[in-house]
Amino acid sequence: MSEQRRKYNVTVLNRDKVPTYPKVGEAVIMTLITYIAAGLPPHTVRIPKDKWTTELERITIKESIESRLKERPETYKV
């Protein structure tokens, strides 16, 4: 059985470089990519600057979208 690959229309709103400190005194520059996709609110994914590629960005965003689509919103009355 062949696996059907879904495609999503994505708009990248912003890319920022931000230092993070996973260990005291050790800075790691992260690329933060904020995107929107149809039916979903804006979201930001993070990729280490030294590992960022266009292909990795696309894979990361697609995985993010698919994970978010599996979630169901919580609704209640207040």
C-alpha positions, -999 to 999 in steps of 0.1 A, spaced: 0 0 0 15 33 -10 17 61 16 -1 92 5 19 124 12 -2 154 22 9 188 13 1 220 32 2 256 21 24 274 45 33 311 49 65 318 69 58 350 88 92 355 103 126 340 110 146 351 140 180 341 154 179 339 192 206 328 216 196 301 241 216 287 270 211 249 274 241 249 297 254 277 319 278 298 298 271 278 266 252 298 240 234 280 211 219 302 184 185 290 174 165 299 143 129 305 153 105 302 123 70 315 128 45 302 102 8 299 95 -11 271 77 -47 270 67 -70 264 96 -43 267 123 -32 297 143 4 309 139 31 287 155 68 288 160 93 260 155 130 260 165 160 247 147 196 251 158 212 278 135 241 255 125 217 227 115 192 249 96 185 241 60 155 248 38 148 211 37 150 207 75 127 237 79 101 222 56 103 188 74 101 204 108 71 226 98 53 196 82 58 175 114 45 204 135 14 208 114 6 170 114 11 169 152 -11 200 157 -39 186 135 -41 154 156 -48 176 187 -84 184 195 -93 217 210 -108 217 245 -142 234 248 -162 242 278 -188 267 291 -179 294 317 
